[in-house]
Each structure stands twice: as C-alpha cells, then as structure tokens.
Amino acid sequence: MFDLNPAQQQAVEAGDGPQLILAGAGSGKTRTIVHRIGHLIAAQQTAPHRILAVTFTNKAAAELKGRLSDLIGDGGGGVVSGTFHALSLRFLRRYVDVLGYPTSFQVIDSDDQRALVKRILKARNIASEKLHPSYLIGWIEHCKHAGLLPDQVDEQMWSGIDLRELYVEYQSQLKQLERMDFSDLLVNTVRLLREKSDIAVALRSRFDHVLVDEYQDTNPVQHEWLTLLCAEHHNLTVVGDDDQSIYGWRGADVRHILDFENIWQGVSVGIHRLEENYRSTPSILKLANAIISDNSERHEKVLKPTREDGRKPAWKVCNDEYDESRQVARFLQSRRDCGIAWDDMAVLYRSNRQSLALEQILRQEDMPYQIIGGVGFFERLEIKDALSFWAIINRCADVMHVLRIVNKPKRGIGLKGQEQIAAQLAASGMRAYEWLDIVAAGHAEGAAKKLQALAQLIVRLREDLESMPDRGLMAVLEQTAYIDSLQSFGELEAESRLENIRTLQNYIEITMQEDVTPIEFMDRAALLQSGEENDDADTPSINLMSLHRAKGLEFDSVVLAGVEEGLLPHQRSLDEGDTDEERRLLYVGVTRAENALLITSARQRRVFGDMHFPMPSQFIKDLPEDVLYKDQPKAKPSMSSVSHDSGLNIGSAVSHPSFGEGIILELEGSGDATRISVEFERVGLKRLMLKYAALQVI
C-alpha cells in the first residue's frame, strides 16, 4: 500500500461495520476500493469469495475486476463482483421459483417491453395520443425504483385512465411470458430478502463484506437491496460523492449518502474523506470548489491539488450559438496545436439539441468528432432480429422472440396473424420452441401454417448445432433469406448491418468456447443493453456528449457549452425552485478537465425556431476573476444589423421611461426605419422603433 495517501490508507485499513468513504472527483476511489478488498483478504483473512463488490455499470465492473486481478492475481482471487442487475440475476436464477417464476425466466429488453405495453394499451382501446406508451413505461419504472409493487402504489389517474390497473396488467403479462424487466431483477431480489426469511439468511450468510461504488447514485430499491443484504453483519463499505449526485431524475436519492450515519443508528460508522485530486490542475480545482461550496446540503470537503498549476479556466460570452461553436472550434484547434489528441478533448452540454450548431461548425472546419450516446450494439434492429432466430434454434426462445421474426423476411403475416399465433401459442401451454416443432409437423391452423417452412428449417438446423461454432446463427439467417432482405436498406446500410451481424457471430463463437449455455448467453446480451457507449471509432475524434453522460470520464481539454439560465441550470429546475442538482452537474463537468477548461455562454440562442436571450448562469456570473477569467467582449452586430449615427450600439446599457433598464441586443434598418431590440431587466425582450423609443444611454 506504499502508493496510497494517508486518507486512502485510513479508509483501506478501517475495521468492520458501516464505512462511508467520501471520494471527491479524481481522488482515486477505485484504487481505494481495490486496496480495501486486498486488505480484507491479506490482513483480516477474509476469504475472497466471501467479499461482494457492487458497481452500477458493466464498464465499472470490468475495470474493478481488472484491477483486482492486477493486485491479487488469479483473476481477482474469487472476489464476487458485478452490477446490481447482474448480481440480482445471479441470485434469482437460484431462488426465484419461490416467487412463482421458472428459473429459466428471461430478461425483456426495451424494444420488447415497448411492444408489450403497446399491445396492452391497444387491447384496451387506449390511443397513444391519450396515454403514450413511453409515459406508462416511465411511470412503472418510477414505481419500481421506489420499490413499489402494484398493490403498494396509490391510485394514479391520467386522462381518466387508471395507471395502477395497467401496472397490474403489465406485471401479469410479464409473468405469463416468464420474463422480467431490468427493474424487476432488483425488486424481486429485494422481495426475496424482505419476504423469504430462509433465503434471506442464506444470501446474507454468503458474504462477510459488501462494498459498493457510486453510492450517491442509488435509488430506493438499490439502497434497500444493500441494507437488507448487510442487515446482520453491517459490514457495508460505500464509496461515493454527494457533490456528484446528478441522477435524481431517474430515481437516485442523494439522501442515502447524506443520511448514512442516521441509516445505521446504533452502529459505529466510519467516515473517511478523500480530498487529494490527481486529475486536474489547481486552477480547475479552485473553480470547482468555488462552484460547489454554494450548495446547501452536502458533506464538507475540499478538493486539494497534487499537480503543478496550469492555465486558468476561461468563460467566453458569445453572440449566438454559431459564434459559440466557432469559439469552441478555435479553442479545440489551439489545444490540437499544443499536441493534444482529438480524442482527449470533449464538448459537454446540458441538452442534446445543443450539438446541432457544434456539428455544423466542426464539419465546416474539417475537425473530426463523434457524438457519444448512440444506439447500443445489442439494441440494434438487426442484432435483436438475429438473436431471436438464434434463441429459437437453441431452444431458449419465448413468444416475443417468435413474434419478432414471424414476418422477417415477409411471409404475409400481419398484425392479426401475429395475434392469432400468440393466442395459439398461449393456448398450447408449450414453450415457443416446442410449439414450433408441432408447426413443423404440419399441425397448425390459420396464420401459423405460414410458419411451417421456417419451423422445418429450424428442426433441420438443430441436428447440426454442435458442429457449428456459432450454433447456427449465420446458417439460419442465410437460409431464411434474412441476410438478403437487408439489401432493402441500400448498399451502404446493408453492409453496415451485415458487419454488425458478423460481429455478433464472432462474439457467440468466442463465448461458446467458455462452455456458456445459450440461455446464459442471452442473459449476457440482455445485461449489456445498458446504454453504455463503446468507443469503436477508427479515427481519434472530439467527443460531443451530454454532461450526464460524461460522469466518470476525464479529458485533457473540456468545453462546457451553454452555461446560462434555462440550460444550466435547466429551466425545469428554475421553475421548481431547486437548483442544487444542476450545480452538481456543472461541478461534474468542470472536474472532467485535466489541463484546460473553457466555459461558454450565448447572448442569444435559437430554441425550436424561436430566439431566446438568456442570462449568464447564476452558478458562474458572480465568481471572482481570480477563479475564472471572464472574456465578455462587446456584442458584434448580426448580419442583419447596420451602422447608424444614433450613438447607440449593440451591448449598450439603456433606460426606457416605462420599461426601465436594459441591454441593446440588435439594431436593424437605418434612419427613421431603425428598429431596436432591447432585453429589459424587468419586462424582458421588447422590439421598438428607435424613432419613438425615448431611450437614454446609461
């Protein structure tokens, strides 16, 4: 542990009981977790397989496993680690039968979930114009994040529709399909711990220590998952930073980390602060500390630099979003001229719509960029189709897999035909792949008869599965003419989709060599549909992404675009009167930067076709010059503005007898036809004829 600082070492060597490690941005929290696990094994003689490490993302789980392997050797020494969802799935595979599910249940993905909800609404003649499927899915997710089952939810009416009743129906159909959604994995694990005492005892006795990363991001059901699992031994180590709690909109509750001592009342709680930052320059940290110190409820901590100082962060006020994008391009090019790689730069924004002007300007300047946040690999249409065919051949498909491919390629089976097939399959009481064997034998009626050729092909292919490294994937896609059907997308798109299928084929072949069963492979595929981005770009590119997506990343040079009222803080938070999470979001953005940071605002910005005139963000406008260099040049006339001899200029402060004081934003025309746009502090934007405006320069 020679490379740990004193605070890290204290946290690593802490004894039993609840331990709260407050890890500031860039303070080496993963190193601390890994070394604490090593200490538990080496010094406290805890068996590796009796230690559980929990993460939020697959990427974080892989990094943790890699570091454990480096420190301990032997692939991590047998320490059990994974995401909340992966670990829950592991527990449920063993014990879920007591909740009325078969142990072979499958996880429903987002597309199939949406299709199921649409069918439920259609069966009740509820039009999407009245209740959109996405809204219902979001509401159900909100209930599950809070750990609430249908019978625990208060009546919730929407346009005369009982959402709770739809929640009941949704859960009922999921159970009939022998599926769970992602949130069900957590909710049902909590049910095991809460309702089944014998299983709770077995799960609790399985581990002596539980450690969790990013604790500030836990929602109520994840929080209960952890506290129930540690209810006997209390050996829960949580690592997190309340200053980086930015996911309240999806159920995360910062109170879990703020109230950690109260949650474990009557038990001695260890609190450790990691404040030494190894990422950013002192100037960047000084700005970050100044921003976050104004938040009302937080654990007191100050980021302390460990590096030599660099350039001071700058705030650039621009005319509009295109001027802003040009300034961003100039900044990034200057960093490139200093030898910084394109992929070590990022432009972060509050709203994805801000990327449009940035893309246009970066394209004009021939600067490579990529937008982070596209469709994940296992969420792509051709991959979902291919996996449905594969699941049927490998006897791990259900009705949703069948319905997905019954008309791919076209077999003349419409929506009514699909409903017939679903009804027949349900009435048979068989598994989907068993029912297809009946269809292959010619015992089918109605629309199902059109599936006979497909079913017979599947039966034939199954005979040679063991001799196929990909267990029939490419054979079924070629012999059903699915590969040929991709040509309808056009040559380039078809080639791209075929390339994705080949990537899937390679992944299956590699995975099958690990003696993984087909159903276990489908589990892996489902767990990878987490929205995490895999950077597979061939050319190093500037990273464009939302601030939320940037959490956990770091770059040499960072631009925070659109730091202004209405964007950051977002208008919704301003309307609700609570901007603490928005301030934390800015703090997260600032602490992504290692050496160079530019913050930009615009005097005017087009939003959905309308011109807005935002004020600078309350988070930065009053910061002193020693923390943030302020570059606020006088506004330049727009293309439509002309010079005149009135003595007034864009950016001038003026006073009006009725509207009070304001700033000139635009001047158009000449002589008596001159029009003037003024943003008044009290009444907002006014467009006036200069001849009659009675303005005075202040």
Secondary structure, 3 states (H helix, E strand, C coil): CCCCCHHHHHHHCCCCCCEEEEECCCCCHHHHHHHHHHHHHHCCCCCHHHEEEEECCHHHHHHHHHHHHHHHCHHHCCCEEEEHHHHHHHHHHHHHHHHCCCCCCEECCHHHHHHHHHHHHHHCCCCCCCCCHHHHHHHHHHHHHCCCCHHHCCCCEECCEEHHHHHHHHHHHHHHCCEECHHHHHHHHHHHHHHCHHHHHHHHCCCCEEEECCHHHCCHHHHHHHHHHCCCCCCEEEEECHHHCCCHHHCCCCHHHHCHHHHCCCCCCEEEEECEECCCCHHHHHHHHHHHCCCCCCCCCCCEECCCCCCCCEEEEECCHHHHHHHHHHHHHHHHHCCCCHHHEEEEECCHHHHHHHHHHHHHCCCCEEECCCCCHHHCHHHHHHHHHHHHHCCCCCHHHHHHHCCCCCCCCCHHHHHHHHHHHHHHCCCHHHHHHHHHCCCCCHHHHHHHHHHHHHHHHHCCHHHCCCCCHHHHHHHCCHHHHHHHHCHHHHHHHHHHHHHHHHHHHHHHCCCCCHHHHHHHHHHCCCCCCCCCCCCCCEEEEEHHHHCCCCEEEEEEECCECEECCEHHHHHHCCCHHHHHHHHHHHCCEEEEEEEEEECCEEECCEEECCCECCCCCCCCCCCCEEECCCCCCCCCECCCCCCCCCCCEEEECCCEEEEEEEEECCHHHCEEEEEECCCEEEEEEHHHHCCEEC
